[in-house]
Each structure stands twice: as structure tokens, then as C-alpha cells.
Amino acid sequence: MELQGGTAIVTGAGGGLGRALAEGFARAGLDIVIADVDAEGARATARLVRASGVSARTVVGDVRRPSDAARIITAAEAGDSPDADGGPLVLVNNAGGWSPDAQYPEAPPDEWAATLDLDLHAPMLLTQLALPSMRRRGAGAVINIASSAALGDSAYGSPEYAAAKAGLIRFTTASRGLGTAHGVRVMCIVPGWIGLDRAVAEWSSLSADERAAVPPLIPPADVAELALTLARSGHAGAVVELRGGRPPIERA
């Protein structure tokens, strides 16, 4: 799929991995809609995006709120010329995380439910809202950012986060039919430990033996490059694992 000249939505783009994703798609020639709850971070990302010679629009809002999700999609339509197809060509569902306080089962139901909303419900909602314009165009790419927390059967500190990310993977594969029916490819990246500030600090605190037992940190730029590759040529339903120090591997 030709990307240059289209519009990409990146959620959670006010910093961290989202900022790297926004910059990567901007360098590929796409206008960027930057969605984040952090207004200052979104503006900072917008300045970096515009340095690539493309436009940047910011939407400050919570992807869990249907009204904010609708504003994000509307922002992707606002900058198009009257004769354009309108709407996003690419949607990157990157916003995610879990409560900084207690986790399931200690967390009250509304707190762990908010994690499910952020990591699974919101990507499904945004995908649904982006579909009409992608269907009209006959092309589109949705890239879900999951986590290695979704894989395996070991204990995990936030069961609700792991469950939501596992659901995001299955949502991706279950949506494979949108590719053949409408040309809309829903795909998923499953990264391991990404080299963002918090992870770098945690990595630095490990002993040499502990570091040797886990894969190295993944540069955020590697995730962005994989997202670009999938947007250009990935197939519907693709789920690709990315571990530090290894090439991407598509799950069967």
C-alpha cells in the first residue's frame, strides 16, 4: 500500500513509543494525528512531526471515551482536500498501560475494568470508527500494539493487562476477513521489553546475571520500522513478535 500523502492516527503519541511511531510514519510522508491525554507531550510530538515536512494535528482526549474516540477520527478527516477520500489510511492503536496503583484482584472492579477498556475496548472502538472511510477507499491498515505479556502461561503482575493484550491479538486474527472483504488489514505487533526511559532504568538496576537471562531491550525505532513495514505490505491478521536482539517472527 502506498503511504505517502495519507494520514496516520497514532494513539498515545505524546511520548515514548507513540512518539517514535509518529515520527516514523511522518518520515514516510504521512500526515499525523497525534492523540494523547497529555497536551504538552502531544504538542512536542507535533513539532517533531512537522520537522519531516508533513502536517500534524493533535487531539487531547481519552481513547476510552466514545466522544474522544470520535474526535480522533474526525481530526483525520479535517485536513484532507475536498476531493480526497477522507479519513485515516493508517490507524496505530498504541495507547495502553495499566493502573499505577493496585492490580487485579486487589484493585477495585472499576480500576481493572479501566485497563481492559484502554488496552482492548478502545482499539476495537477506534478500528470500528475508522472502518467506514477505509472501506470507501478500499484500503487501510490498522496496527495494534500488544505485548509479550499476552503470551505464555507464567504469572504476570497485572493480569488484566495481560488478558487485554491477549484479547487484542485474537481481535487481530478474528478480523482477518476485513482484508478480503474491504481491503482493510488489521495487524498486530507483539513487542518484548522496549527501551523506553522506565525500562532503561529497570534494566540498569539488574545484575549482570539477571541481564543475561532476559532478551536485550528493543529500540523504539525498531518497533516503528516494523509498523511501517506492516502498513506497506503486511497481510490481514498478521501477528508479529519482536524480541530484543532477534528479527521479527510472525506467529503461525
KAHU-V952730 format. One record per pair of residues at least 6 apart in sequence whose C-alpha atoms are under 7 Angstrom apart, sorted by the first residue. I is the first residue (numbers start at 0). J is the second residue. D is the distance in whole Angstrom. If there is no record, write none. Layout:
i & j & d
I & J & D
I & J & D
This chain:
i & j & d
0 & 231 & 5
0 & 232 & 6
1 & 231 & 7
2 & 28 & 7
2 & 29 & 6
2 & 231 & 7
3 & 27 & 6
3 & 28 & 4
3 & 29 & 5
4 & 28 & 6
4 & 29 & 5
4 & 30 & 7
5 & 29 & 5
5 & 30 & 6
5 & 88 & 6
6 & 29 & 5
6 & 30 & 5
6 & 31 & 6
6 & 75 & 6
6 & 87 & 5
6 & 88 & 5
6 & 89 & 6
7 & 29 & 6
7 & 30 & 6
7 & 31 & 5
7 & 32 & 6
7 & 87 & 6
7 & 88 & 6
7 & 89 & 4
7 & 90 & 6
8 & 31 & 6
8 & 32 & 5
8 & 33 & 6
8 & 75 & 7
8 & 87 & 7
8 & 89 & 6
8 & 90 & 5
8 & 91 & 6
9 & 17 & 7
9 & 21 & 6
9 & 32 & 6
9 & 33 & 6
9 & 34 & 6
9 & 90 & 6
9 & 91 & 5
9 & 92 & 6
9 & 93 & 7
10 & 17 & 7
10 & 33 & 6
10 & 34 & 5
10 & 35 & 6
10 & 91 & 6
10 & 92 & 6
10 & 93 & 5
10 & 94 & 5
11 & 17 & 5
11 & 34 & 6
11 & 35 & 5
11 & 93 & 6
11 & 94 & 4
12 & 18 & 5
12 & 21 & 6
12 & 33 & 5
12 & 34 & 6
12 & 35 & 6
12 & 41 & 6
13 & 35 & 6
13 & 37 & 6
13 & 40 & 4
13 & 41 & 4
13 & 44 & 6
14 & 40 & 6
15 & 195 & 6
16 & 219 & 6
17 & 93 & 6
18 & 44 & 6
19 & 219 & 6
19 & 220 & 6
19 & 223 & 6
20 & 223 & 5
21 & 31 & 7
21 & 48 & 7
22 & 47 & 7
22 & 48 & 6
23 & 223 & 6
23 & 224 & 7
24 & 227 & 7
25 & 31 & 7
25 & 48 & 6
25 & 51 & 6
25 & 53 & 6
26 & 51 & 6
28 & 53 & 7
29 & 53 & 7
30 & 53 & 5
30 & 54 & 5
30 & 55 & 6
31 & 54 & 6
31 & 55 & 5
31 & 56 & 6
32 & 55 & 6
32 & 56 & 5
32 & 57 & 6
32 & 74 & 7
32 & 75 & 6
33 & 41 & 6
33 & 56 & 6
33 & 57 & 5
33 & 58 & 6
34 & 41 & 7
34 & 57 & 6
34 & 58 & 5
34 & 59 & 6
34 & 60 & 7
34 & 71 & 7
35 & 41 & 6
35 & 58 & 7
35 & 59 & 5
35 & 60 & 6
35 & 61 & 7
36 & 59 & 5
36 & 60 & 5
36 & 61 & 6
37 & 59 & 7
38 & 59 & 6
41 & 57 & 6
42 & 57 & 7
45 & 55 & 5
48 & 55 & 6
49 & 55 & 6
58 & 71 & 6
60 & 67 & 5
61 & 67 & 6
62 & 68 & 5
62 & 121 & 6
63 & 116 & 6
63 & 117 & 6
63 & 121 & 5
68 & 125 & 6
72 & 86 & 7
72 & 128 & 7
72 & 129 & 6
75 & 86 & 5
75 & 87 & 5
76 & 85 & 5
76 & 86 & 4
79 & 85 & 6
84 & 136 & 6
85 & 132 & 6
86 & 132 & 5
87 & 129 & 7
88 & 133 & 7
88 & 139 & 5
88 & 140 & 6
89 & 139 & 6
89 & 140 & 5
89 & 141 & 6
90 & 140 & 6
90 & 141 & 5
90 & 142 & 6
91 & 141 & 6
91 & 142 & 5
91 & 143 & 6
92 & 122 & 6
92 & 142 & 6
92 & 143 & 5
92 & 144 & 6
93 & 143 & 6
93 & 144 & 5
95 & 117 & 6
95 & 118 & 5
96 & 114 & 7
96 & 118 & 7
97 & 114 & 5
97 & 160 & 6
98 & 110 & 7
98 & 114 & 7
102 & 111 & 7
102 & 157 & 6
103 & 111 & 6
103 & 157 & 6
103 & 158 & 6
103 & 159 & 6
111 & 159 & 6
114 & 159 & 7
114 & 160 & 6
115 & 159 & 6
115 & 160 & 7
115 & 163 & 5
118 & 163 & 6
118 & 164 & 6
119 & 163 & 5
119 & 164 & 7
119 & 166 & 7
119 & 167 & 6
133 & 139 & 5
133 & 183 & 7
134 & 181 & 5
134 & 183 & 7
137 & 181 & 6
137 & 182 & 5
138 & 181 & 7
138 & 182 & 5
138 & 183 & 5
139 & 182 & 7
139 & 183 & 5
139 & 184 & 6
140 & 183 & 6
140 & 184 & 5
140 & 185 & 6
140 & 230 & 6
141 & 184 & 6
141 & 185 & 5
141 & 186 & 6
142 & 185 & 6
142 & 186 & 5
142 & 187 & 5
142 & 226 & 7
143 & 186 & 6
143 & 187 & 5
143 & 188 & 6
144 & 187 & 6
144 & 188 & 5
144 & 189 & 6
145 & 164 & 5
145 & 167 & 7
145 & 168 & 7
145 & 187 & 7
145 & 188 & 6
145 & 189 & 5
145 & 190 & 7
146 & 164 & 6
146 & 189 & 5
146 & 190 & 5
146 & 191 & 6
147 & 189 & 6
147 & 190 & 6
147 & 191 & 5
148 & 161 & 5
149 & 161 & 5
149 & 162 & 6
149 & 164 & 5
149 & 165 & 4
168 & 187 & 7
171 & 185 & 6
171 & 186 & 6
171 & 187 & 6
171 & 236 & 5
172 & 236 & 4
174 & 185 & 6
174 & 236 & 7
175 & 185 & 7
175 & 235 & 5
175 & 236 & 5
177 & 183 & 5
177 & 184 & 7
178 & 184 & 5
178 & 235 & 5
184 & 234 & 6
184 & 235 & 4
184 & 236 & 7
185 & 235 & 5
185 & 236 & 6
186 & 235 & 6
186 & 236 & 5
186 & 237 & 5
186 & 238 & 6
187 & 237 & 6
187 & 238 & 5
187 & 239 & 6
188 & 238 & 6
188 & 239 & 5
188 & 240 & 6
189 & 239 & 6
189 & 240 & 5
189 & 241 & 6
190 & 240 & 6
190 & 241 & 5
190 & 242 & 6
191 & 241 & 6
191 & 242 & 5
191 & 243 & 7
192 & 216 & 5
192 & 217 & 6
193 & 216 & 5
193 & 217 & 5
193 & 218 & 6
193 & 219 & 6
194 & 216 & 5
194 & 217 & 5
194 & 218 & 5
194 & 219 & 6
214 & 242 & 7
214 & 243 & 5
214 & 244 & 7
215 & 243 & 5
215 & 244 & 6
216 & 243 & 5
217 & 242 & 7
217 & 243 & 5
237 & 249 & 7
238 & 249 & 6
238 & 250 & 6
239 & 247 & 6
239 & 248 & 5
239 & 249 & 4
239 & 250 & 6
240 & 247 & 6
240 & 248 & 5
240 & 249 & 6
240 & 250 & 7
241 & 247 & 5
241 & 248 & 7
